[in-house]
Amino acid sequence: MDKIHPSDYEAFVNEIKEKIFRAQLKAMQEINRELLSLYSDIVKSIVDKQEQLGWGKSAIENLAQDL
């Protein structure tokens, strides 16, 4: 088996690091997308309850404490 050339090995390590970084970035973007969707849904639910049941500001304060 041939010896590993330091420059080839370094390039290979950098390639793997780049793949890891890109996968992490993609995962973070997906997490952020899901969180934005969740927060939007929560806000919509609160607004719906306020409109349907007449909930006021105190309901939001209670939710903030309970959550």
PDB file of N, H, CA, C and O in Angstrom:
ATOM      1  N   MET A   1       0.835  -1.172   0.000  1.00  0.00           N
ATOM      2  CA  MET A   1       0.000   0.000   0.000  1.00  0.00           C
ATOM      3  C   MET A   1       0.882   1.237   0.000  1.00  0.00           C
ATOM      4  O   MET A   1       1.880   1.314   0.716  1.00  0.00           O
ATOM      5  N   ASP A   2       0.490   2.199  -0.817  1.00  0.00           N
ATOM      6  H   ASP A   2      -0.321   2.137  -1.399  1.00  0.00           H
ATOM      7  CA  ASP A   2       1.276   3.429  -0.920  1.00  0.00           C
ATOM      8  C   ASP A   2       1.093   4.298   0.309  1.00  0.00           C
ATOM      9  O   ASP A   2       0.094   4.219   1.024  1.00  0.00           O
ATOM     10  N   LYS A   3       2.100   5.131   0.522  1.00  0.00           N
ATOM     11  H   LYS A   3       2.911   5.196  -0.058  1.00  0.00           H
ATOM     12  CA  LYS A   3       2.013   6.086   1.617  1.00  0.00           C
ATOM     13  C   LYS A   3       1.024   7.190   1.262  1.00  0.00           C
ATOM     14  O   LYS A   3       0.862   7.556   0.098  1.00  0.00           O
ATOM     15  N   ILE A   4       0.376   7.703   2.286  1.00  0.00           N
ATOM     16  H   ILE A   4       0.508   7.405   3.231  1.00  0.00           H
ATOM     17  CA  ILE A   4      -0.549   8.816   2.078  1.00  0.00           C
ATOM     18  C   ILE A   4       0.266  10.097   2.006  1.00  0.00           C
ATOM     19  O   ILE A   4       1.070  10.383   2.892  1.00  0.00           O
ATOM     20  N   HIS A   5       0.055  10.858   0.956  1.00  0.00           N
ATOM     21  H   HIS A   5      -0.598  10.626   0.235  1.00  0.00           H
ATOM     22  CA  HIS A   5       0.730  12.151   0.824  1.00  0.00           C
ATOM     23  C   HIS A   5       0.007  13.163   1.703  1.00  0.00           C
ATOM     24  O   HIS A   5      -1.221  13.247   1.674  1.00  0.00           O
ATOM     25  N   PRO A   6       0.752  13.921   2.475  1.00  0.00           N
ATOM     26  CA  PRO A   6       0.129  14.883   3.388  1.00  0.00           C
ATOM     27  C   PRO A   6      -0.841  15.840   2.693  1.00  0.00           C
ATOM     28  O   PRO A   6      -1.893  16.168   3.242  1.00  0.00           O
ATOM     29  N   SER A   7      -0.492  16.281   1.498  1.00  0.00           N
ATOM     30  H   SER A   7       0.362  16.015   1.052  1.00  0.00           H
ATOM     31  CA  SER A   7      -1.382  17.233   0.809  1.00  0.00           C
ATOM     32  C   SER A   7      -2.686  16.555   0.374  1.00  0.00           C
ATOM     33  O   SER A   7      -3.750  17.174   0.414  1.00  0.00           O
ATOM     34  N   ASP A   8      -2.606  15.286  -0.041  1.00  0.00           N
ATOM     35  H   ASP A   8      -1.743  14.783  -0.073  1.00  0.00           H
ATOM     36  CA  ASP A   8      -3.818  14.549  -0.412  1.00  0.00           C
ATOM     37  C   ASP A   8      -4.702  14.315   0.811  1.00  0.00           C
ATOM     38  O   ASP A   8      -5.924  14.452   0.750  1.00  0.00           O
ATOM     39  N   TYR A   9      -4.055  13.959   1.922  1.00  0.00           N
ATOM     40  H   TYR A   9      -3.062  13.848   1.972  1.00  0.00           H
ATOM     41  CA  TYR A   9      -4.809  13.700   3.141  1.00  0.00           C
ATOM     42  C   TYR A   9      -5.481  14.981   3.633  1.00  0.00           C
ATOM     43  O   TYR A   9      -6.652  14.965   4.012  1.00  0.00           O
ATOM     44  N   GLU A  10      -4.752  16.072   3.627  1.00  0.00           N
ATOM     45  H   GLU A  10      -3.800  16.085   3.320  1.00  0.00           H
ATOM     46  CA  GLU A  10      -5.291  17.356   4.071  1.00  0.00           C
ATOM     47  C   GLU A  10      -6.482  17.769   3.201  1.00  0.00           C
ATOM     48  O   GLU A  10      -7.486  18.259   3.719  1.00  0.00           O
ATOM     49  N   ALA A  11      -6.378  17.580   1.916  1.00  0.00           N
ATOM     50  H   ALA A  11      -5.563  17.182   1.495  1.00  0.00           H
ATOM     51  CA  ALA A  11      -7.481  17.911   1.008  1.00  0.00           C
ATOM     52  C   ALA A  11      -8.691  17.033   1.306  1.00  0.00           C
ATOM     53  O   ALA A  11      -9.827  17.504   1.272  1.00  0.00           O
ATOM     54  N   PHE A  12      -8.448  15.760   1.595  1.00  0.00           N
ATOM     55  H   PHE A  12      -7.524  15.377   1.623  1.00  0.00           H
ATOM     56  CA  PHE A  12      -9.535  14.840   1.912  1.00  0.00           C
ATOM     57  C   PHE A  12     -10.229  15.236   3.216  1.00  0.00           C
ATOM     58  O   PHE A  12     -11.457  15.226   3.293  1.00  0.00           O
ATOM     59  N   VAL A  13      -9.450  15.581   4.236  1.00  0.00           N
ATOM     60  H   VAL A  13      -8.451  15.589   4.173  1.00  0.00           H
ATOM     61  CA  VAL A  13     -10.006  16.022   5.514  1.00  0.00           C
ATOM     62  C   VAL A  13     -10.842  17.282   5.305  1.00  0.00           C
ATOM     63  O   VAL A  13     -11.944  17.392   5.841  1.00  0.00           O
ATOM     64  N   ASN A  14     -10.328  18.223   4.535  1.00  0.00           N
ATOM     65  H   ASN A  14      -9.433  18.134   4.099  1.00  0.00           H
ATOM     66  CA  ASN A  14     -11.067  19.454   4.257  1.00  0.00           C
ATOM     67  C   ASN A  14     -12.365  19.176   3.515  1.00  0.00           C
ATOM     68  O   ASN A  14     -13.375  19.832   3.771  1.00  0.00           O
ATOM     69  N   GLU A  15     -12.351  18.228   2.614  1.00  0.00           N
ATOM     70  H   GLU A  15     -11.530  17.696   2.407  1.00  0.00           H
ATOM     71  CA  GLU A  15     -13.557  17.843   1.877  1.00  0.00           C
ATOM     72  C   GLU A  15     -14.617  17.283   2.837  1.00  0.00           C
ATOM     73  O   GLU A  15     -15.797  17.624   2.743  1.00  0.00           O
ATOM     74  N   ILE A  16     -14.184  16.437   3.742  1.00  0.00           N
ATOM     75  H   ILE A  16     -13.226  16.160   3.818  1.00  0.00           H
ATOM     76  CA  ILE A  16     -15.121  15.867   4.722  1.00  0.00           C
ATOM     77  C   ILE A  16     -15.661  16.960   5.642  1.00  0.00           C
ATOM     78  O   ILE A  16     -16.854  16.984   5.942  1.00  0.00           O
ATOM     79  N   LYS A  17     -14.793  17.861   6.089  1.00  0.00           N
ATOM     80  H   LYS A  17     -13.824  17.842   5.845  1.00  0.00           H
ATOM     81  CA  LYS A  17     -15.230  18.967   6.946  1.00  0.00           C
ATOM     82  C   LYS A  17     -16.277  19.824   6.236  1.00  0.00           C
ATOM     83  O   LYS A  17     -17.261  20.245   6.845  1.00  0.00           O
ATOM     84  N   GLU A  18     -16.064  20.073   4.964  1.00  0.00           N
ATOM     85  H   GLU A  18     -15.265  19.731   4.469  1.00  0.00           H
ATOM     86  CA  GLU A  18     -17.013  20.872   4.184  1.00  0.00           C
ATOM     87  C   GLU A  18     -18.360  20.160   4.077  1.00  0.00           C
ATOM     88  O   GLU A  18     -19.407  20.799   4.182  1.00  0.00           O
ATOM     89  N   LYS A  19     -18.343  18.852   3.871  1.00  0.00           N
ATOM     90  H   LYS A  19     -17.493  18.333   3.786  1.00  0.00           H
ATOM     91  CA  LYS A  19     -19.595  18.084   3.817  1.00  0.00           C
ATOM     92  C   LYS A  19     -20.339  18.156   5.147  1.00  0.00           C
ATOM     93  O   LYS A  19     -21.559  18.322   5.174  1.00  0.00           O
ATOM     94  N   ILE A  20     -19.609  18.032   6.235  1.00  0.00           N
ATOM     95  H   ILE A  20     -18.618  17.897   6.213  1.00  0.00           H
ATOM     96  CA  ILE A  20     -20.218  18.115   7.562  1.00  0.00           C
ATOM     97  C   ILE A  20     -20.824  19.494   7.768  1.00  0.00           C
ATOM     98  O   ILE A  20     -21.960  19.611   8.228  1.00  0.00           O
ATOM     99  N   PHE A  21     -20.076  20.539   7.432  1.00  0.00           N
ATOM    100  H   PHE A  21     -19.153  20.444   7.058  1.00  0.00           H
ATOM    101  CA  PHE A  21     -20.558  21.903   7.592  1.00  0.00           C
ATOM    102  C   PHE A  21     -21.831  22.132   6.773  1.00  0.00           C
ATOM    103  O   PHE A  21     -22.792  22.714   7.276  1.00  0.00           O
ATOM    104  N   ARG A  22     -21.846  21.687   5.535  1.00  0.00           N
ATOM    105  H   ARG A  22     -21.065  21.215   5.126  1.00  0.00           H
ATOM    106  CA  ARG A  22     -23.033  21.865   4.685  1.00  0.00           C
ATOM    107  C   ARG A  22     -24.239  21.116   5.238  1.00  0.00           C
ATOM    108  O   ARG A  22     -25.360  21.622   5.193  1.00  0.00           O
ATOM    109  N   ALA A  23     -24.014  19.917   5.759  1.00  0.00           N
ATOM    110  H   ALA A  23     -23.103  19.506   5.795  1.00  0.00           H
ATOM    111  CA  ALA A  23     -25.116  19.148   6.349  1.00  0.00           C
ATOM    112  C   ALA A  23     -25.644  19.836   7.604  1.00  0.00           C
ATOM    113  O   ALA A  23     -26.854  19.876   7.830  1.00  0.00           O
ATOM    114  N   GLN A  24     -24.742  20.375   8.416  1.00  0.00           N
ATOM    115  H   GLN A  24     -23.760  20.342   8.232  1.00  0.00           H
ATOM    116  CA  GLN A  24     -25.164  21.105   9.617  1.00  0.00           C
ATOM    117  C   GLN A  24     -25.966  22.344   9.246  1.00  0.00           C
ATOM    118  O   GLN A  24     -26.991  22.631   9.865  1.00  0.00           O
ATOM    119  N   LEU A  25     -25.509  23.071   8.252  1.00  0.00           N
ATOM    120  H   LEU A  25     -24.676  22.838   7.750  1.00  0.00           H
ATOM    121  CA  LEU A  25     -26.208  24.263   7.794  1.00  0.00           C
ATOM    122  C   LEU A  25     -27.600  23.917   7.277  1.00  0.00           C
ATOM    123  O   LEU A  25     -28.576  24.597   7.591  1.00  0.00           O
ATOM    124  N   LYS A  26     -27.679  22.864   6.491  1.00  0.00           N
ATOM    125  H   LYS A  26     -26.886  22.311   6.236  1.00  0.00           H
ATOM    126  CA  LYS A  26     -28.969  22.420   5.966  1.00  0.00           C
ATOM    127  C   LYS A  26     -29.913  22.032   7.099  1.00  0.00           C
ATOM    128  O   LYS A  26     -31.099  22.357   7.057  1.00  0.00           O
ATOM    129  N   ALA A  27     -29.395  21.341   8.106  1.00  0.00           N
ATOM    130  H   ALA A  27     -28.431  21.076   8.140  1.00  0.00           H
ATOM    131  CA  ALA A  27     -30.209  20.936   9.257  1.00  0.00           C
ATOM    132  C   ALA A  27     -30.700  22.165  10.021  1.00  0.00           C
ATOM    133  O   ALA A  27     -31.864  22.216  10.419  1.00  0.00           O
ATOM    134  N   MET A  28     -29.836  23.144  10.226  1.00  0.00           N
ATOM    135  H   MET A  28     -28.891  23.102   9.902  1.00  0.00           H
ATOM    136  CA  MET A  28     -30.233  24.367  10.932  1.00  0.00           C
ATOM    137  C   MET A  28     -31.313  25.121  10.156  1.00  0.00           C
ATOM    138  O   MET A  28     -32.249  25.652  10.753  1.00  0.00           O
ATOM    139  N   GLN A  29     -31.190  25.169   8.846  1.00  0.00           N
ATOM    140  H   GLN A  29     -30.430  24.738   8.360  1.00  0.00           H
ATOM    141  CA  GLN A  29     -32.196  25.839   8.034  1.00  0.00           C
ATOM    142  C   GLN A  29     -33.544  25.136   8.162  1.00  0.00           C
ATOM    143  O   GLN A  29     -34.579  25.795   8.262  1.00  0.00           O
ATOM    144  N   GLU A  30     -33.537  23.830   8.159  1.00  0.00           N
ATOM    145  H   GLU A  30     -32.696  23.295   8.077  1.00  0.00           H
ATOM    146  CA  GLU A  30     -34.785  23.071   8.289  1.00  0.00           C
ATOM    147  C   GLU A  30     -35.402  23.274   9.672  1.00  0.00           C
ATOM    148  O   GLU A  30     -36.617  23.418   9.802  1.00  0.00           O
ATOM    149  N   ILE A  31     -34.567  23.283  10.687  1.00  0.00           N
ATOM    150  H   ILE A  31     -33.579  23.166  10.581  1.00  0.00           H
ATOM    151  CA  ILE A  31     -35.058  23.529  12.052  1.00  0.00           C
ATOM    152  C   ILE A  31     -35.698  24.911  12.126  1.00  0.00           C
ATOM    153  O   ILE A  31     -36.790  25.058  12.677  1.00  0.00           O
ATOM    154  N   ASN A  32     -35.034  25.920  11.579  1.00  0.00           N
ATOM    155  H   ASN A  32     -34.148  25.801  11.132  1.00  0.00           H
ATOM    156  CA  ASN A  32     -35.579  27.275  11.595  1.00  0.00           C
ATOM    157  C   ASN A  32     -36.900  27.346  10.846  1.00  0.00           C
ATOM    158  O   ASN A  32     -37.826  28.028  11.285  1.00  0.00           O
ATOM    159  N   ARG A  33     -36.993  26.656   9.736  1.00  0.00           N
ATOM    160  H   ARG A  33     -36.241  26.102   9.380  1.00  0.00           H
ATOM    161  CA  ARG A  33     -38.228  26.631   8.951  1.00  0.00           C
ATOM    162  C   ARG A  33     -39.371  26.028   9.777  1.00  0.00           C
ATOM    163  O   ARG A  33     -40.485  26.551   9.781  1.00  0.00           O
ATOM    164  N   GLU A  34     -39.085  24.935  10.468  1.00  0.00           N
ATOM    165  H   GLU A  34     -38.180  24.511  10.465  1.00  0.00           H
ATOM    166  CA  GLU A  34     -40.098  24.283  11.303  1.00  0.00           C
ATOM    167  C   GLU A  34     -40.505  25.166  12.473  1.00  0.00           C
ATOM    168  O   GLU A  34     -41.688  25.248  12.805  1.00  0.00           O
ATOM    169  N   LEU A  35     -39.543  25.823  13.096  1.00  0.00           N
ATOM    170  H   LEU A  35     -38.582  25.757  12.826  1.00  0.00           H
ATOM    171  CA  LEU A  35     -39.864  26.703  14.217  1.00  0.00           C
ATOM    172  C   LEU A  35     -40.717  27.881  13.769  1.00  0.00           C
ATOM    173  O   LEU A  35     -41.661  28.257  14.463  1.00  0.00           O
ATOM    174  N   LEU A  36     -40.402  28.461  12.632  1.00  0.00           N
ATOM    175  H   LEU A  36     -39.635  28.156  12.068  1.00  0.00           H
ATOM    176  CA  LEU A  36     -41.220  29.565  12.111  1.00  0.00           C
ATOM    177  C   LEU A  36     -42.642  29.101  11.837  1.00  0.00           C
ATOM    178  O   LEU A  36     -43.599  29.824  12.115  1.00  0.00           O
ATOM    179  N   SER A  37     -42.781  27.920  11.305  1.00  0.00           N
ATOM    180  H   SER A  37     -42.004  27.332  11.079  1.00  0.00           H
ATOM    181  CA  SER A  37     -44.107  27.364  11.045  1.00  0.00           C
ATOM    182  C   SER A  37     -44.856  27.147  12.360  1.00  0.00           C
ATOM    183  O   SER A  37     -46.042  27.463  12.455  1.00  0.00           O
ATOM    184  N   LEU A  38     -44.182  26.617  13.362  1.00  0.00           N
ATOM    185  H   LEU A  38     -43.218  26.360  13.284  1.00  0.00           H
ATOM    186  CA  LEU A  38     -44.783  26.391  14.674  1.00  0.00           C
ATOM    187  C   LEU A  38     -45.242  27.713  15.286  1.00  0.00           C
ATOM    188  O   LEU A  38     -46.380  27.821  15.744  1.00  0.00           O
ATOM    189  N   TYR A  39     -44.366  28.717  15.296  1.00  0.00           N
ATOM    190  H   TYR A  39     -43.442  28.629  14.925  1.00  0.00           H
ATOM    191  CA  TYR A  39     -44.709  30.003  15.902  1.00  0.00           C
ATOM    192  C   TYR A  39     -45.876  30.655  15.169  1.00  0.00           C
ATOM    193  O   TYR A  39     -46.758  31.247  15.793  1.00  0.00           O
ATOM    194  N   SER A  40     -45.877  30.545  13.852  1.00  0.00           N
ATOM    195  H   SER A  40     -45.161  30.065  13.345  1.00  0.00           H
ATOM    196  CA  SER A  40     -46.981  31.093  13.070  1.00  0.00           C
ATOM    197  C   SER A  40     -48.295  30.407  13.428  1.00  0.00           C
ATOM    198  O   SER A  40     -49.328  31.064  13.558  1.00  0.00           O
ATOM    199  N   ASP A  41     -48.256  29.103  13.586  1.00  0.00           N
ATOM    200  H   ASP A  41     -47.417  28.569  13.481  1.00  0.00           H
ATOM    201  CA  ASP A  41     -49.448  28.348  13.958  1.00  0.00           C
ATOM    202  C   ASP A  41     -49.933  28.733  15.353  1.00  0.00           C
ATOM    203  O   ASP A  41     -51.137  28.852  15.582  1.00  0.00           O
ATOM    204  N   ILE A  42     -49.004  28.926  16.282  1.00  0.00           N
ATOM    205  H   ILE A  42     -48.026  28.829  16.097  1.00  0.00           H
ATOM    206  CA  ILE A  42     -49.368  29.323  17.646  1.00  0.00           C
ATOM    207  C   ILE A  42     -50.036  30.692  17.630  1.00  0.00           C
ATOM    208  O   ILE A  42     -51.067  30.886  18.274  1.00  0.00           O
ATOM    209  N   VAL A  43     -49.465  31.633  16.908  1.00  0.00           N
ATOM    210  H   VAL A  43     -48.627  31.475  16.385  1.00  0.00           H
ATOM    211  CA  VAL A  43     -50.047  32.973  16.829  1.00  0.00           C
ATOM    212  C   VAL A  43     -51.441  32.909  16.228  1.00  0.00           C
ATOM    213  O   VAL A  43     -52.364  33.554  16.725  1.00  0.00           O
ATOM    214  N   LYS A  44     -51.599  32.141  15.170  1.00  0.00           N
ATOM    215  H   LYS A  44     -50.850  31.617  14.766  1.00  0.00           H
ATOM    216  CA  LYS A  44     -52.912  32.004  14.540  1.00  0.00           C
ATOM    217  C   LYS A  44     -53.916  31.416  15.531  1.00  0.00           C
ATOM    218  O   LYS A  44     -55.057  31.873  15.598  1.00  0.00           O
ATOM    219  N   SER A  45     -53.505  30.416  16.293  1.00  0.00           N
ATOM    220  H   SER A  45     -52.578  30.045  16.238  1.00  0.00           H
ATOM    221  CA  SER A  45     -54.391  29.804  17.282  1.00  0.00           C
ATOM    222  C   SER A  45     -54.809  30.803  18.353  1.00  0.00           C
ATOM    223  O   SER A  45     -55.970  30.835  18.761  1.00  0.00           O
ATOM    224  N   ILE A  46     -53.870  31.611  18.804  1.00  0.00           N
ATOM    225  H   ILE A  46     -52.926  31.585  18.473  1.00  0.00           H
ATOM    226  CA  ILE A  46     -54.180  32.621  19.820  1.00  0.00           C
ATOM    227  C   ILE A  46     -55.163  33.649  19.267  1.00  0.00           C
ATOM    228  O   ILE A  46     -56.144  33.998  19.923  1.00  0.00           O
ATOM    229  N   VAL A  47     -54.892  34.122  18.070  1.00  0.00           N
ATOM    230  H   VAL A  47     -54.095  33.839  17.537  1.00  0.00           H
ATOM    231  CA  VAL A  47     -55.784  35.115  17.451  1.00  0.00           C
ATOM    232  C   VAL A  47     -57.178  34.524  17.261  1.00  0.00           C
ATOM    233  O   VAL A  47     -58.177  35.198  17.512  1.00  0.00           O
ATOM    234  N   ASP A  48     -57.249  33.278  16.823  1.00  0.00           N
ATOM    235  H   ASP A  48     -56.438  32.731  16.619  1.00  0.00           H
ATOM    236  CA  ASP A  48     -58.553  32.622  16.661  1.00  0.00           C
ATOM    237  C   ASP A  48     -59.309  32.568  17.985  1.00  0.00           C
ATOM    238  O   ASP A  48     -60.504  32.861  18.026  1.00  0.00           O
ATOM    239  N   LYS A  49     -58.629  32.199  19.064  1.00  0.00           N
ATOM    240  H   LYS A  49     -57.658  31.962  19.031  1.00  0.00           H
ATOM    241  CA  LYS A  49     -59.271  32.139  20.376  1.00  0.00           C
ATOM    242  C   LYS A  49     -59.723  33.526  20.829  1.00  0.00           C
ATOM    243  O   LYS A  49     -60.796  33.682  21.413  1.00  0.00           O
ATOM    244  N   GLN A  50     -58.894  34.523  20.551  1.00  0.00           N
ATOM    245  H   GLN A  50     -58.023  34.395  20.077  1.00  0.00           H
ATOM    246  CA  GLN A  50     -59.273  35.879  20.927  1.00  0.00           C
ATOM    247  C   GLN A  50     -60.535  36.318  20.193  1.00  0.00           C
ATOM    248  O   GLN A  50     -61.412  36.951  20.780  1.00  0.00           O
ATOM    249  N   GLU A  51     -60.623  35.983  18.920  1.00  0.00           N
ATOM    250  H   GLU A  51     -59.910  35.468  18.443  1.00  0.00           H
ATOM    251  CA  GLU A  51     -61.785  36.374  18.122  1.00  0.00           C
ATOM    252  C   GLU A  51     -63.021  35.562  18.495  1.00  0.00           C
ATOM    253  O   GLU A  51     -64.114  36.117  18.610  1.00  0.00           O
ATOM    254  N   GLN A  52     -62.859  34.256  18.684  1.00  0.00           N
ATOM    255  H   GLN A  52     -61.971  33.805  18.590  1.00  0.00           H
ATOM    256  CA  GLN A  52     -63.991  33.370  18.955  1.00  0.00           C
ATOM    257  C   GLN A  52     -64.513  33.501  20.381  1.00  0.00           C
ATOM    258  O   GLN A  52     -65.722  33.485  20.614  1.00  0.00           O
ATOM    259  N   LEU A  53     -63.597  33.628  21.328  1.00  0.00           N
ATOM    260  H   LEU A  53     -62.615  33.641  21.139  1.00  0.00           H
ATOM    261  CA  LEU A  53     -63.987  33.575  22.733  1.00  0.00           C
ATOM    262  C   LEU A  53     -63.822  34.900  23.470  1.00  0.00           C
ATOM    263  O   LEU A  53     -64.132  35.007  24.657  1.00  0.00           O
ATOM    264  N   GLY A  54     -63.332  35.902  22.755  1.00  0.00           N
ATOM    265  H   GLY A  54     -63.080  35.815  21.791  1.00  0.00           H
ATOM    266  CA  GLY A  54     -63.163  37.211  23.374  1.00  0.00           C
ATOM    267  C   GLY A  54     -62.010  37.305  24.353  1.00  0.00           C
ATOM    268  O   GLY A  54     -62.008  38.161  25.237  1.00  0.00           O
ATOM    269  N   TRP A  55     -61.030  36.429  24.200  1.00  0.00           N
ATOM    270  H   TRP A  55     -61.032  35.733  23.481  1.00  0.00           H
ATOM    271  CA  TRP A  55     -59.876  36.470  25.086  1.00  0.00           C
ATOM    272  C   TRP A  55     -59.158  37.802  24.927  1.00  0.00           C
ATOM    273  O   TRP A  55     -59.052  38.335  23.823  1.00  0.00           O
ATOM    274  N   GLY A  56     -58.675  38.325  26.024  1.00  0.00           N
ATOM    275  H   GLY A  56     -58.761  37.892  26.921  1.00  0.00           H
ATOM    276  CA  GLY A  56     -57.953  39.590  26.006  1.00  0.00           C
ATOM    277  C   GLY A  56     -56.474  39.403  26.254  1.00  0.00           C
ATOM    278  O   GLY A  56     -55.924  38.311  26.114  1.00  0.00           O
ATOM    279  N   LYS A  57     -55.845  40.513  26.630  1.00  0.00           N
ATOM    280  H   LYS A  57     -56.292  41.400  26.744  1.00  0.00           H
ATOM    281  CA  LYS A  57     -54.402  40.538  26.856  1.00  0.00           C
ATOM    282  C   LYS A  57     -53.987  39.579  27.976  1.00  0.00           C
ATOM    283  O   LYS A  57     -52.906  38.994  27.922  1.00  0.00           O
ATOM    284  N   SER A  58     -54.841  39.418  28.985  1.00  0.00           N
ATOM    285  H   SER A  58     -55.720  39.893  29.029  1.00  0.00           H
ATOM    286  CA  SER A  58     -54.473  38.567  30.115  1.00  0.00           C
ATOM    287  C   SER A  58     -54.300  37.102  29.695  1.00  0.00           C
ATOM    288  O   SER A  58     -53.526  36.365  30.306  1.00  0.00           O
ATOM    289  N   ALA A  59     -55.015  36.692  28.661  1.00  0.00           N
ATOM    290  H   ALA A  59     -55.644  37.290  28.165  1.00  0.00           H
ATOM    291  CA  ALA A  59     -54.863  35.315  28.184  1.00  0.00           C
ATOM    292  C   ALA A  59     -53.442  35.084  27.662  1.00  0.00           C
ATOM    293  O   ALA A  59     -52.853  34.028  27.895  1.00  0.00           O
ATOM    294  N   ILE A  60     -52.908  36.059  26.970  1.00  0.00           N
ATOM    295  H   ILE A  60     -53.386  36.917  26.782  1.00  0.00           H
ATOM    296  CA  ILE A  60     -51.539  35.941  26.444  1.00  0.00           C
ATOM    297  C   ILE A  60     -50.531  35.921  27.599  1.00  0.00           C
ATOM    298  O   ILE A  60     -49.571  35.151  27.582  1.00  0.00           O
ATOM    299  N   GLU A  61     -50.759  36.769  28.592  1.00  0.00           N
ATOM    300  H   GLU A  61     -51.539  37.395  28.606  1.00  0.00           H
ATOM    301  CA  GLU A  61     -49.878  36.790  29.749  1.00  0.00           C
ATOM    302  C   GLU A  61     -49.921  35.447  30.490  1.00  0.00           C
ATOM    303  O   GLU A  61     -48.887  34.939  30.924  1.00  0.00           O
ATOM    304  N   ASN A  62     -51.121  34.882  30.630  1.00  0.00           N
ATOM    305  H   ASN A  62     -51.961  35.295  30.277  1.00  0.00           H
ATOM    306  CA  ASN A  62     -51.263  33.569  31.262  1.00  0.00           C
ATOM    307  C   ASN A  62     -50.554  32.491  30.452  1.00  0.00           C
ATOM    308  O   ASN A  62     -49.861  31.643  31.014  1.00  0.00           O
ATOM    309  N   LEU A  63     -50.723  32.523  29.148  1.00  0.00           N
ATOM    310  H   LEU A  63     -51.286  33.213  28.692  1.00  0.00           H
ATOM    311  CA  LEU A  63     -50.057  31.542  28.290  1.00  0.00           C
ATOM    312  C   LEU A  63     -48.542  31.646  28.434  1.00  0.00           C
ATOM    313  O   LEU A  63     -47.845  30.635  28.533  1.00  0.00           O
ATOM    314  N   ALA A  64     -48.047  32.869  28.446  1.00  0.00           N
ATOM    315  H   ALA A  64     -48.613  33.689  28.366  1.00  0.00           H
ATOM    316  CA  ALA A  64     -46.601  33.094  28.581  1.00  0.00           C
ATOM    317  C   ALA A  64     -46.068  32.465  29.870  1.00  0.00           C
ATOM    318  O   ALA A  64     -44.994  31.863  29.878  1.00  0.00           O
ATOM    319  N   GLN A  65     -46.816  32.607  30.940  1.00  0.00           N
ATOM    320  H   GLN A  65     -47.689  33.095  30.933  1.00  0.00           H
ATOM    321  CA  GLN A  65     -46.393  32.039  32.224  1.00  0.00           C
ATOM    322  C   GLN A  65     -46.511  30.520  32.216  1.00  0.00           C
ATOM    323  O   GLN A  65     -45.626  29.817  32.705  1.00  0.00           O
ATOM    324  N   ASP A  66     -47.601  30.022  31.660  1.00  0.00           N
ATOM    325  H   ASP A  66     -48.320  30.592  31.262  1.00  0.00           H
ATOM    326  CA  ASP A  66     -47.847  28.572  31.681  1.00  0.00           C
ATOM    327  C   ASP A  66     -46.938  27.793  30.737  1.00  0.00           C
ATOM    328  O   ASP A  66     -46.626  26.628  30.987  1.00  0.00           O
ATOM    329  N   LEU A  67     -46.521  28.429  29.666  1.00  0.00           N
ATOM    330  H   LEU A  67     -46.774  29.375  29.463  1.00  0.00           H
ATOM    331  CA  LEU A  67     -45.655  27.743  28.720  1.00  0.00           C
ATOM    332  C   LEU A  67     -44.204  27.902  29.120  1.00  0.00           C
ATOM    333  O   LEU A  67     -43.316  27.388  28.439  1.00  0.00           O
TER     334      LEU A  67
END
